[in-house]
Amino acid sequence: MSAPLELPISANPTSVLFTLLPGPSRKRCVIAYRYQLTYRNPDPDASGCVMTWDVSGGRLNYQIALERQEDGQLRCHCTCADAVYRAEEEGRCCKHVEGLLEFGRPARHLPQPLQRIGA
């Protein structure tokens, strides 16, 4: 059994974001995921790492890095298994990156609460 997750409190409230994503279980129940900004490049136009986020809420913690390529294009990288072994090769994003990219966009749909049968 792993140790309980300790979430540090940030002095800057805008550097922590929360969203609801399908959880890690096979039932895919919706749970809260937390995104903590851990690094932001002081030169936002420079090539290389622009920012990094720590992601928690599922079974494991992950890190997302936003990279600016030499041609100016931005790419997100996540350390989760889906991104490393499947998503990037297929040209798609994992759920952690999709969740981060949804911030600031209009909500398409809100997750529905689970209903008990016979309740």
C-alpha positions as CSV (number, residue, x, y, z in Angstrom):
1,M,0.0,0.0,0.0
2,S,1.3,3.4,-0.9
3,A,1.7,6.4,1.4
4,P,-1.1,9.0,1.5
5,L,-0.9,11.7,-1.2
6,E,0.3,15.0,0.3
7,L,-0.6,18.0,-1.8
8,P,1.5,21.1,-1.2
9,I,-0.4,24.4,-0.9
10,S,0.7,27.0,-3.4
11,A,1.3,30.6,-2.5
12,N,-0.1,31.6,-5.9
13,P,-3.8,30.4,-6.2
14,T,-3.7,30.7,-10.0
15,S,-1.0,28.0,-10.3
16,V,-3.3,25.2,-9.2
17,L,-6.2,24.0,-11.4
18,F,-8.7,21.2,-10.9
19,T,-10.8,19.3,-13.4
20,L,-13.0,16.2,-13.6
21,L,-11.6,13.3,-15.7
22,P,-12.4,9.6,-16.1
23,G,-10.7,7.8,-13.3
24,P,-8.1,5.0,-13.5
25,S,-10.5,2.2,-12.7
26,R,-12.2,0.1,-15.3
27,K,-15.5,1.7,-14.4
28,R,-14.0,5.0,-15.5
29,C,-15.9,6.9,-12.6
30,V,-15.3,10.6,-12.9
31,I,-12.8,12.0,-10.3
32,A,-11.0,15.3,-9.6
33,Y,-7.5,15.7,-11.0
34,R,-5.2,18.5,-9.8
35,Y,-2.7,20.4,-12.0
36,Q,0.1,22.3,-10.2
37,L,2.2,24.6,-12.2
38,T,5.8,23.8,-11.2
39,Y,7.9,25.8,-13.8
40,R,7.4,28.6,-16.2
41,N,10.1,29.9,-18.5
42,P,10.8,33.6,-17.9
43,D,11.2,34.0,-21.7
44,P,7.9,32.7,-23.1
45,D,9.1,32.9,-26.7
46,A,12.3,30.9,-26.2
47,S,12.6,27.4,-27.7
48,G,12.6,24.5,-25.3
49,C,10.6,24.0,-22.1
50,V,7.9,26.6,-21.7
51,M,6.3,25.2,-18.6
52,T,5.7,22.1,-16.5
53,W,2.7,20.8,-14.5
54,D,2.4,18.1,-11.9
55,V,-0.8,16.1,-12.3
56,S,-2.3,14.2,-9.4
57,G,-5.6,12.5,-8.7
58,G,-5.3,9.0,-10.3
59,R,-3.3,6.0,-9.2
60,L,0.1,7.8,-9.9
61,N,1.4,11.3,-10.2
62,Y,2.5,12.5,-13.7
63,Q,4.2,15.5,-15.2
64,I,3.2,17.4,-18.3
65,A,5.8,19.5,-20.1
66,L,4.9,22.2,-22.7
67,E,7.7,22.5,-25.3
68,R,8.3,25.2,-27.9
69,Q,10.0,23.7,-30.9
70,E,12.5,25.7,-33.1
71,D,9.8,26.4,-35.6
72,G,7.6,27.9,-32.9
73,Q,5.1,25.0,-32.7
74,L,4.0,24.0,-29.2
75,R,3.9,20.3,-28.1
76,C,2.7,18.7,-24.8
77,H,4.4,15.7,-23.3
78,C,3.0,13.6,-20.4
79,T,4.8,11.0,-18.4
80,C,1.7,8.6,-18.2
81,A,1.9,5.2,-19.9
82,D,-0.9,6.1,-22.4
83,A,1.1,9.1,-23.7
84,V,4.5,7.3,-23.6
85,Y,3.4,4.0,-25.3
86,R,0.4,4.9,-27.4
87,A,-0.9,8.5,-27.7
88,E,2.2,10.3,-29.0
89,E,2.9,7.6,-31.6
90,E,-0.7,7.9,-32.8
91,G,-0.6,11.7,-32.9
92,R,-3.2,12.2,-30.1
93,C,-3.1,13.4,-26.5
94,C,-3.6,11.5,-23.3
95,K,-6.5,12.4,-21.0
96,H,-4.2,14.4,-18.7
97,V,-3.1,16.7,-21.5
98,E,-6.6,16.9,-22.9
99,G,-7.8,18.0,-19.4
100,L,-5.2,20.7,-19.2
101,L,-6.0,22.0,-22.7
102,E,-9.7,22.3,-21.8
103,F,-9.0,25.1,-19.3
104,G,-10.2,28.3,-20.8
105,R,-12.4,26.7,-23.4
106,P,-16.2,26.6,-23.2
107,A,-17.5,23.5,-21.5
108,R,-18.9,21.0,-24.1
109,H,-20.5,18.8,-21.5
110,L,-20.3,18.4,-17.8
111,P,-19.7,15.0,-16.2
112,Q,-22.9,13.5,-14.8
113,P,-22.9,12.3,-11.2
114,L,-23.2,8.6,-10.7
115,Q,-26.7,7.3,-9.9
116,R,-27.4,4.3,-7.7
117,I,-29.7,1.7,-9.0
118,G,-32.8,1.5,-6.9
119,A,-32.2,4.8,-5.1
